Amino acid sequence: MAVIRSVIQGVGAYLPEQVMTNADIAKIVDTSDEWIVARSGIEQRHIAAEGEKTSDLALAAAHKALVRSGIDPTDIDLIICATATPDRTFPSTAVAVQAGLGISSGAAFDIQAVCSGFVYGVATADNFLRSGAAKRALVIGAETFSRILDWEDRSTCVLFGDGAGAVVMEAQPSHGGRDDRGILSTLIRSDGRYQDLLYVDGGPGSTKTVGYLRMNGREVFRHAVQKITGVIEETLVSTGYAADEIDLFVPHQANKRILDGVAKKLGVPIERVVMTISKHGNTSAASIPLALNHAFEEHRLSEGNLVLLEAMGGGFTWGAALLRW
């Protein structure tokens, strides 16, 4: 049976020039390289320059993805930007990207699902494309988390970094079989009972301030392994694939111990898991497309590969997407 699939035609990324190492952070708060690496696997992260906005990062990643896709920006009719650190309360960061690309038609909007934002964005774009409401979508994950960190809180400021990644998705007719290229399945979930375990303590509707990131790290870790493993297993069951058939796992880069724990629970060889956390830190919604771009540039992605994306973020939100490259 013929179906429409959302095929990824290009991937791109951007990281700010400034690199902050663990030794640099140790000059700000009472911590050490050994302490940070042991608890998170992070060695360094990138920090946006003064005046460098989330939309600047997003636009740079979008340009690279578009060039690699061979698709002209004016042929994009949907832009989704996943971010928890927008340039402004409104309008959306996505419309700033739209203007920067010289696009004046179609639709552009932001999605806020924190670290799960990119998976939510891919799922949303996939529904637009499969329904025929759009033909080509640009999905971006972009964050400047350095702007919402309490640089006196060593339990959080050591974990996060800035960056952006993007993919170009195009609706294409397929046979509807297991060998189809494109998005094969997406699952997104949330449970607001846990919203106070990972949050920002401000907002225009409450404190009239931006606020700082706050986290109960132990509880987040416990839920992350459980919920991520669960949504991956649900995705595999729904598509009829087994974990050992997945060529590449591209997870949200939150903590190396979480990545190791999920891989162990699923019985996945660690060599199949893309890990960029040591060099990028946790870049929230940007981490999956940054890792996907890294895999592309390292020639770890070949046409026909089965690729699984997964994430969990504040809310809690979590989700997974299975695709054939």
Backbone hydrogen bonds in HBPLUS format (Angstrom, degrees):
<---DONOR---> <-ACCEPTOR-->    atom                        ^
c    i                          cat <-CA-CA->   ^        H-A-AA   ^      H-
h    n   atom  resd res      DA  || num        DHA   H-A  angle D-A-AA Bond
n    s   type  num  typ     dist DA aas  dist angle  dist       angle   num
A0003-VAL N   A0174-SER O   2.91 MM 171  5.28 157.1  1.96 133.7 141.1     1
A0174-SER N   A0003-VAL O   2.66 MM 171  5.28 156.3  1.71 166.2 169.2     2
A0005-ARG N   A0172-GLN O   2.87 MM 167  5.42 170.7  1.88 160.2 159.7     3
A0172-GLN N   A0005-ARG O   2.87 MM 167  5.42 158.0  1.92 155.6 163.0     4
A0183-ILE N   A0006-SER O   2.86 MM 177  5.43 142.7  2.00 134.2 143.3     5
A0007-VAL N   A0170-GLU O   2.89 MM 163  5.24 167.1  1.90 149.1 144.7     6
A0170-GLU N   A0007-VAL O   2.86 MM 163  5.24 156.1  1.92 139.7 146.6     7
A0009-GLN N   A0168-VAL O   2.76 MM 159  5.51 161.6  1.79 159.8 166.1     8
A0168-VAL N   A0010-GLY O   2.90 MM 158  5.15 152.6  1.97 143.4 147.4     9
A0012-GLY N   A0166-ALA O   2.92 MM 154  5.27 154.7  1.99 148.8 151.2    10
A0166-ALA N   A0012-GLY O   2.84 MM 154  5.27 155.1  1.90 150.4 149.7    11
A0014-TYR N   A0164-ALA O   2.81 MM 150  5.26 154.9  1.88 152.9 150.3    12
A0164-ALA N   A0014-TYR O   2.96 MM 150  5.26 147.9  2.07 159.7 162.2    13
A0047-ILE N   A0018-GLN O   2.92 MM  29  5.44 157.5  1.97 143.8 150.7    14
A0020-MET N   A0045-ARG O   2.75 MM  25  5.41 174.6  1.76 172.5 174.3    15
A0045-ARG N   A0020-MET O   3.00 MM  25  5.41 145.1  2.13 136.5 147.4    16
A0024-ASP N   A0021-THR O   3.08 MM   3  5.09 122.3  2.43  93.7 108.0    17
A0025-ILE N   A0021-THR O   3.14 MM   4  6.56 153.8  2.21 146.9 153.3    18
A0022-ASN N   A0043-GLU O   3.16 MM  21  5.80 136.1  2.36 159.1 148.4    19
A0026-ALA N   A0022-ASN O   2.91 MM   4  6.17 146.7  2.03 144.7 154.3    20
A0027-LYS N   A0024-ASP O   3.15 MM   3  5.45 152.2  2.23 103.4 111.8    21
A0028-ILE N   A0025-ILE O   2.80 MM   3  5.18 155.4  1.86 112.4 121.0    22
A0029-VAL N   A0025-ILE O   3.03 MM   4  6.35 162.3  2.07 166.4 170.8    23
A0031-THR N   A0029-VAL O   2.94 MM   2  5.83 111.8  2.41 115.3  98.9    24
A0036-ILE N   A0032-SER O   3.08 MM   4  6.33 164.9  2.11 155.4 158.5    25
A0037-VAL N   A0033-ASP O   2.95 MM   4  6.05 172.6  1.96 157.1 159.5    26
A0038-ALA N   A0034-GLU O   3.00 MM   4  5.97 161.1  2.04 143.8 149.5    27
A0039-ARG N   A0035-TRP O   3.28 MM   4  6.33 147.7  2.39 138.6 145.9    28
A0040-SER N   A0036-ILE O   2.90 MM   4  5.87 137.4  2.08 149.7 160.7    29
A0041-GLY N   A0037-VAL O   2.83 MM   4  4.25 134.3  2.04 109.9 123.3    30
A0256-LYS N   A0040-SER O   2.87 MM 216  5.51 173.6  1.88 140.3 139.4    31
A0043-GLU N   A0278-SER O   2.88 MM 235  4.93 156.9  1.94 121.4 127.5    32
A0044-GLN N   A0278-SER O   3.03 MM 234  6.32 142.5  2.18 150.8 161.9    33
A0162-ASP N   A0046-HIS O   2.81 MM 116  5.52 165.3  1.83 154.5 158.1    34
A0052-GLU N   A0049-ALA O   2.90 MM   3  5.19 163.3  1.93 131.6 133.1    35
A0056-ASP N   A0053-LYS O   3.00 MM   3  5.14 128.7  2.27  98.5 112.4    36
A0057-LEU N   A0053-LYS O   3.25 MM   4  6.71 154.9  2.32 151.7 157.0    37
A0058-ALA N   A0054-THR O   2.92 MM   4  6.19 163.4  1.95 152.9 158.2    38
A0059-LEU N   A0055-SER O   2.84 MM   4  5.87 156.8  1.89 142.3 148.3    39
A0060-ALA N   A0056-ASP O   3.13 MM   4  6.29 158.3  2.18 144.1 149.3    40
A0061-ALA N   A0057-LEU O   3.10 MM   4  6.39 161.4  2.14 151.9 156.4    41
A0062-ALA N   A0058-ALA O   2.88 MM   4  6.05 155.9  1.94 147.8 155.4    42
A0063-HIS N   A0059-LEU O   2.93 MM   4  6.11 158.9  1.97 149.9 154.6    43
A0064-LYS N   A0060-ALA O   3.33 MM   4  6.59 161.4  2.37 144.1 147.8    44
A0065-ALA N   A0061-ALA O   3.05 MM   4  6.32 161.2  2.09 150.7 155.9    45
A0066-LEU N   A0062-ALA O   2.90 MM   4  6.08 160.4  1.94 155.2 160.4    46
A0067-VAL N   A0063-HIS O   2.98 MM   4  6.21 160.8  2.02 151.6 156.5    47
A0068-ARG N   A0064-LYS O   3.06 MM   4  6.27 164.4  2.09 150.2 154.0    48
A0069-SER N   A0065-ALA O   2.98 MM   4  6.13 138.7  2.15 139.2 150.8    49
A0070-GLY N   A0066-LEU O   3.05 MM   4  6.20 133.8  2.27 144.6 155.5    50
A0070-GLY N   A0067-VAL O   3.25 MM   3  5.31 136.5  2.45  96.7 108.0    51
A0075-ASP N   A0072-ASP O   2.85 MM   3  5.47 161.5  1.88 123.0 129.4    52
A0076-ILE N   A0073-PRO O   3.01 MM   3  5.47 165.6  2.03 116.2 120.3    53
A0077-ASP N   A0136-ARG O   3.04 MM  59  5.81 153.5  2.11 147.7 154.1    54
A0107-ALA N   A0077-ASP O   3.21 MM  30  6.24 155.2  2.27 123.4 127.0    55
A0138-LEU N   A0078-LEU O   2.81 MM  60  6.24 158.2  1.86 158.7 165.5    56
A0079-ILE N   A0107-ALA O   2.89 MM  28  6.33 149.9  1.98 147.5 157.1    57
A0109-PHE N   A0079-ILE O   3.01 MM  30  6.50 153.1  2.08 159.4 165.5    58
A0080-ILE N   A0138-LEU O   2.92 MM  58  6.32 163.8  1.94 162.2 166.8    59
A0140-ILE N   A0080-ILE O   2.84 MM  60  6.20 165.0  1.86 164.4 169.2    60
A0081-CYS N   A0109-PHE O   3.07 MM  28  6.44 157.9  2.12 143.1 150.0    61
A0111-ILE N   A0081-CYS O   2.89 MM  30  6.09 149.2  1.99 137.4 139.8    62
A0082-ALA N   A0140-ILE O   2.68 MM  58  5.95 175.8  1.68 161.4 160.1    63
A0142-ALA N   A0082-ALA O   3.10 MM  60  6.43 159.8  2.14 161.9 166.4    64
A0083-THR N   A0111-ILE O   3.11 MM  28  6.45 150.6  2.20 161.5 170.1    65
A0096-ALA N   A0093-THR O   3.09 MM   3  5.17 124.8  2.41  97.4 111.8    66
A0097-VAL N   A0093-THR O   3.09 MM   4  6.50 150.2  2.18 148.7 156.9    67
A0098-GLN N   A0094-ALA O   2.86 MM   4  6.13 157.1  1.91 146.6 153.6    68
A0099-ALA N   A0095-VAL O   2.94 MM   4  6.13 160.8  1.98 143.9 147.7    69
A0100-GLY N   A0096-ALA O   2.95 MM   4  6.12 155.2  2.02 141.0 148.6    70
A0101-LEU N   A0097-VAL O   2.93 MM   4  6.16 136.3  2.12 148.5 159.5    71
A0101-LEU N   A0098-GLN O   3.26 MM   3  5.26 133.1  2.50  94.3 106.3    72
A0103-ILE N   A0098-GLN O   3.00 MM   5  5.30 165.8  2.02 160.5 155.9    73
A0102-GLY N   A0099-ALA O   3.02 MM   3  5.07 154.1  2.09 102.6 110.8    74
A0116-SER N   A0113-ALA O   3.10 MM   3  5.35 144.9  2.22 139.2 132.2    75
A0117-GLY N   A0114-VAL O   2.93 MM   3  5.24 161.7  1.96 117.7 122.0    76
A0120-TYR N   A0116-SER O   3.00 MM   4  6.24 162.1  2.03 158.2 164.0    77
A0121-GLY N   A0117-GLY O   2.78 MM   4  5.99 148.7  1.87 145.0 154.5    78
A0122-VAL N   A0118-PHE O   2.85 MM   4  6.13 157.0  1.90 152.2 157.3    79
A0123-ALA N   A0119-VAL O   2.95 MM   4  6.14 161.6  1.99 148.7 153.9    80
A0124-THR N   A0120-TYR O   2.93 MM   4  6.12 155.5  1.99 145.8 152.5    81
A0125-ALA N   A0121-GLY O   2.90 MM   4  6.09 169.4  1.91 152.8 155.8    82
A0126-ASP N   A0122-VAL O   2.87 MM   4  5.95 157.1  1.92 146.4 153.4    83
A0127-ASN N   A0123-ALA O   3.19 MM   4  6.42 151.5  2.27 141.7 147.8    84
A0128-PHE N   A0124-THR O   3.13 MM   4  6.50 155.6  2.20 149.3 155.9    85
A0129-LEU N   A0125-ALA O   2.88 MM   4  6.13 163.6  1.91 158.2 162.4    86
A0130-ARG N   A0126-ASP O   2.89 MM   4  5.99 167.4  1.91 151.4 155.3    87
A0131-SER N   A0127-ASN O   3.11 MM   4  5.99 145.4  2.23 137.0 145.4    88
A0133-ALA N   A0128-PHE O   3.01 MM   5  5.13 126.0  2.31 159.8 161.9    89
A0132-GLY N   A0129-LEU O   3.19 MM   3  5.25 147.6  2.30  99.8 109.3    90
A0171-ALA N   A0135-LYS O   2.89 MM  36  5.30 166.5  1.91 155.6 158.1    91
A0137-ALA N   A0169-MET O   2.72 MM  32  5.05 161.5  1.76 150.4 156.9    92
A0169-MET N   A0137-ALA O   2.76 MM  32  5.05 167.4  1.77 154.3 158.6    93
A0139-VAL N   A0167-VAL O   2.96 MM  28  5.43 162.8  1.99 161.0 165.1    94
A0167-VAL N   A0139-VAL O   2.90 MM  28  5.43 153.8  1.96 150.9 159.6    95
A0141-GLY N   A0165-GLY O   2.87 MM  24  5.41 165.8  1.89 160.7 163.8    96
A0165-GLY N   A0141-GLY O   2.88 MM  24  5.41 153.4  1.95 152.6 161.5    97
A0143-GLU N   A0163-GLY O   2.98 MM  20  5.73 165.2  2.00 168.8 173.6    98
A0163-GLY N   A0143-GLU O   3.13 MM  20  5.73 159.6  2.17 150.5 154.4    99
A0147-ARG N   A0144-THR O   3.10 MM   3  5.99 167.4  2.11 123.4 126.9   100
A0148-ILE N   A0145-PHE O   2.98 MM   3  5.48 159.0  2.02 115.8 122.0   101
A0213-LEU N   A0148-ILE O   2.83 MM  65  5.97 150.1  1.92 173.2 176.6   102
A0153-ASP N   A0150-ASP O   2.91 MM   3  5.47 169.2  1.92 123.4 126.7   103
A0156-THR N   A0153-ASP O   3.20 MM   3  5.87 160.0  2.25 116.9 122.1   104
A0157-CYS N   A0153-ASP O   2.98 MM   4  5.99 171.0  1.99 175.0 173.4   105
A0159-LEU N   A0156-THR O   3.04 MM   3  5.56 162.2  2.08 119.5 125.1   106
A0282-ASN N   A0159-LEU O   2.81 MM 123  5.88 170.2  1.81 154.5 156.9   107
A0161-GLY N   A0282-ASN O   2.98 MM 121  5.76 151.3  2.07 130.6 130.2   108
A0180-ASP N   A0177-GLY O   3.26 MM   3  5.64 168.4  2.28 112.8 115.4   109
A0182-GLY N   A0324-ARG O   2.86 MM 142  5.11 174.3  1.86 143.4 141.4   110
A0324-ARG N   A0182-GLY O   2.84 MM 142  5.11 158.1  1.88 139.9 144.1   111
A0184-LEU N   A0322-LEU O   2.75 MM 138  5.53 160.2  1.79 148.2 154.5   112
A0185-SER N   A0322-LEU O   3.23 MM 137  5.22 150.6  2.32 144.5 143.3   113
A0322-LEU N   A0185-SER O   2.85 MM 137  5.22 158.1  1.90 148.5 156.0   114
A0187-LEU N   A0320-ALA O   2.87 MM 133  5.37 159.9  1.91 160.0 162.5   115
A0320-ALA N   A0187-LEU O   2.84 MM 133  5.37 149.7  1.93 149.0 158.9   116
A0189-ARG N   A0318-TRP O   2.70 MM 129  5.24 162.3  1.73 170.0 166.3   117
A0318-TRP N   A0189-ARG O   2.91 MM 129  5.24 158.8  1.95 140.1 139.9   118
A0191-ASP N   A0316-PHE O   2.86 MM 125  5.30 150.5  1.95 147.9 153.6   119
A0194-TYR N   A0191-ASP O   3.34 MM   3  6.46 177.6  2.34 129.2 129.9   120
A0195-GLN N   A0192-GLY O   3.27 MM   3  5.22 163.9  2.30 113.2 111.5   121
A0197-LEU N   A0194-TYR O   3.09 MM   3  5.71 163.9  2.12 126.0 126.6   122
A0216-ASN N   A0197-LEU O   2.79 MM  19  5.14 159.4  1.83 154.7 152.9   123
A0199-TYR N   A0214-ARG O   2.97 MM  15  5.42 161.1  2.01 153.2 159.5   124
A0214-ARG N   A0199-TYR O   2.67 MM  15  5.42 160.2  1.71 174.6 173.5   125
A0201-ASP N   A0212-TYR O   2.93 MM  11  5.58 156.1  1.99 150.5 148.2   126
A0203-GLY N   A0209-THR O   2.72 MM   6  5.29 100.9  2.35 137.8 154.3   127
A0206-SER N   A0203-GLY O   3.11 MM   3  5.43 158.9  2.15 111.9 118.5   128
A0207-THR N   A0203-GLY O   3.00 MM   4  5.57 122.3  2.35 141.8 158.0   129
A0208-LYS N   A0203-GLY O   2.83 MM   5  5.50 139.8  1.99 150.8 143.1   130
A0220-VAL N   A0216-ASN O   3.01 MM   4  6.18 162.7  2.04 160.3 165.8   131
A0221-PHE N   A0217-GLY O   2.98 MM   4  6.07 163.1  2.01 149.8 154.1   132
A0222-ARG N   A0218-ARG O   3.15 MM   4  6.39 160.8  2.19 144.0 148.8   133
A0223-HIS N   A0219-GLU O   3.04 MM   4  6.27 168.3  2.05 154.0 156.2   134
A0224-ALA N   A0220-VAL O   2.83 MM   4  5.90 152.3  1.91 149.9 158.5   135
A0225-VAL N   A0221-PHE O   3.34 MM   4  6.57 168.4  2.35 159.4 157.0   136
A0227-LYS N   A0223-HIS O   2.81 MM   4  5.87 173.7  1.81 161.0 163.2   137
A0228-ILE N   A0224-ALA O   2.90 MM   4  5.75 163.3  1.93 151.0 156.6   138
A0229-THR N   A0225-VAL O   3.12 MM   4  5.95 159.4  2.17 136.5 143.0   139
A0230-GLY N   A0226-GLN O   3.04 MM   4  6.12 155.4  2.10 140.1 147.6   140
A0231-VAL N   A0227-LYS O   3.00 MM   4  6.21 161.9  2.03 150.3 153.4   141
A0232-ILE N   A0228-ILE O   3.04 MM   4  6.19 153.5  2.11 149.7 157.0   142
A0233-GLU N   A0229-THR O   2.99 MM   4  6.18 165.1  2.01 152.3 156.2   143
A0234-GLU N   A0230-GLY O   2.96 MM   4  6.16 155.0  2.02 145.5 152.9   144
A0235-THR N   A0231-VAL O   2.97 MM   4  6.06 150.8  2.05 137.0 144.7   145
A0236-LEU N   A0232-ILE O   2.93 MM   4  6.22 159.0  1.97 153.5 158.9   146
A0237-VAL N   A0233-GLU O   2.97 MM   4  6.17 160.6  2.01 149.2 154.3   147
A0238-SER N   A0234-GLU O   3.01 MM   4  6.17 158.3  2.06 144.4 150.3   148
A0239-THR N   A0235-THR O   3.18 MM   4  6.37 133.2  2.41 140.2 151.3   149
A0239-THR N   A0236-LEU O   3.27 MM   3  5.28 136.1  2.48  95.5 107.0   150
A0240-GLY N   A0236-LEU O   2.84 MM   4  5.83 124.3  2.16 144.0 158.3   151
A0241-TYR N   A0236-LEU O   3.12 MM   5  5.05 133.4  2.35 141.6 144.7   152
A0245-GLU N   A0242-ALA O   2.91 MM   3  5.43 162.2  1.94 118.3 124.1   153
A0246-ILE N   A0243-ALA O   3.21 MM   3  5.62 162.7  2.24 111.8 117.1   154
A0247-ASP N   A0306-LEU O   2.99 MM  59  5.22 130.9  2.23 127.3 141.6   155
A0248-LEU N   A0306-LEU O   3.17 MM  58  6.56 149.8  2.26 159.9 164.2   156
A0308-LEU N   A0248-LEU O   2.97 MM  60  6.46 159.5  2.01 157.9 164.6   157
A0249-PHE N   A0272-ARG O   2.84 MM  23  6.01 171.5  1.84 156.6 159.1   158
A0274-VAL N   A0249-PHE O   2.92 MM  25  6.20 171.3  1.92 177.8 176.2   159
A0250-VAL N   A0308-LEU O   2.75 MM  58  5.95 175.2  1.76 160.4 162.1   160
A0252-HIS N   A0310-GLU O   2.76 MM  58  6.12 134.5  1.96 155.0 169.6   161
A0258-ILE N   A0255-ASN O   2.99 MM   3  5.30 126.5  2.28 104.7 118.3   162
A0259-LEU N   A0255-ASN O   3.12 MM   4  6.52 160.5  2.16 154.8 160.0   163
A0260-ASP N   A0256-LYS O   2.86 MM   4  6.08 161.5  1.90 151.9 156.8   164
A0261-GLY N   A0257-ARG O   2.90 MM   4  5.95 152.8  1.97 137.1 145.2   165
A0262-VAL N   A0258-ILE O   2.92 MM   4  6.14 162.5  1.95 156.7 159.7   166
A0263-ALA N   A0259-LEU O   3.06 MM   4  6.17 166.4  2.08 147.1 151.3   167
A0264-LYS N   A0260-ASP O   2.94 MM   4  6.08 158.2  1.99 146.9 153.0   168
A0265-LYS N   A0261-GLY O   2.98 MM   4  6.13 158.8  2.03 145.4 151.3   169
A0266-LEU N   A0262-VAL O   2.99 MM   4  6.20 148.7  2.09 149.5 157.4   170
A0267-GLY N   A0263-ALA O   2.92 MM   4  5.89 118.8  2.30 136.5 152.1   171
A0268-VAL N   A0263-ALA O   2.85 MM   5  4.90 157.7  1.90 148.5 149.8   172
A0267-GLY N   A0264-LYS O   3.17 MM   3  4.98 141.2  2.33  93.0 104.4   173
A0272-ARG N   A0269-PRO O   2.98 MM   3  5.76 163.6  2.01 123.7 128.4   174
A0273-VAL N   A0270-ILE O   3.13 MM   3  5.30 163.6  2.16 108.5 113.3   175
A0279-LYS N   A0276-THR O   3.10 MM   3  5.78 138.9  2.27 117.7 126.8   176
A0280-HIS N   A0276-THR O   2.99 MM   4  6.01 147.9  2.10 154.0 163.4   177
A0281-GLY N   A0277-ILE O   2.87 MM   4  4.61 152.5  1.95 122.5 129.5   178
A0286-ALA N   A0283-THR O   2.99 MM   3  5.32 152.6  2.06 139.0 133.8   179
A0287-SER N   A0284-SER O   3.01 MM   3  5.61 163.3  2.04 122.4 127.5   180
A0290-LEU N   A0286-ALA O   3.00 MM   4  6.02 152.2  2.08 152.5 161.3   181
A0291-ALA N   A0287-SER O   2.93 MM   4  6.05 154.1  1.99 143.7 150.7   182
A0292-LEU N   A0288-ILE O   2.78 MM   4  6.01 154.8  1.84 154.6 162.7   183
A0293-ASN N   A0289-PRO O   2.89 MM   4  5.97 156.1  1.95 141.0 147.1   184
A0294-HIS N   A0290-LEU O   2.97 MM   4  6.19 151.7  2.05 141.1 149.2   185
A0295-ALA N   A0291-ALA O   2.94 MM   4  6.21 157.6  1.99 147.4 152.7   186
A0296-PHE N   A0292-LEU O   2.97 MM   4  6.24 153.5  2.04 145.4 152.9   187
A0297-GLU N   A0293-ASN O   2.89 MM   4  6.17 163.2  1.92 153.8 157.6   188
A0298-GLU N   A0294-HIS O   2.91 MM   4  6.08 134.6  2.12 142.8 155.5   189
A0300-ARG N   A0295-ALA O   2.88 MM   5  5.12 169.8  1.89 162.2 158.7   190
A0299-HIS N   A0296-PHE O   3.07 MM   3  5.15 158.6  2.12 107.2 111.2   191
A0305-ASN N   A0302-SER O   2.96 MM   3  5.67 160.3  2.00 148.0 148.4   192
A0325-TRP N   A0305-ASN O   2.77 MM  20  5.23 159.8  1.81 157.5 160.4   193
A0307-VAL N   A0323-LEU O   2.78 MM  16  5.32 172.8  1.78 165.9 168.0   194
A0323-LEU N   A0307-VAL O   2.92 MM  16  5.32 164.2  1.94 157.2 162.4   195
A0309-LEU N   A0321-ALA O   2.84 MM  12  5.10 171.3  1.85 156.2 158.4   196
A0321-ALA N   A0309-LEU O   2.90 MM  12  5.10 152.3  1.98 137.4 142.1   197
A0311-ALA N   A0319-GLY O   3.06 MM   8  5.68 152.2  2.14 157.2 159.2   198
A0319-GLY N   A0311-ALA O   3.02 MM   8  5.68 150.0  2.11 155.7 156.4   199
A0313-GLY N   A0317-THR O   2.71 MM   4  5.15 161.5  1.74 148.2 153.1   200
A0317-THR N   A0313-GLY O   2.88 MM   4  5.15 159.7  1.93 133.0 137.1   201
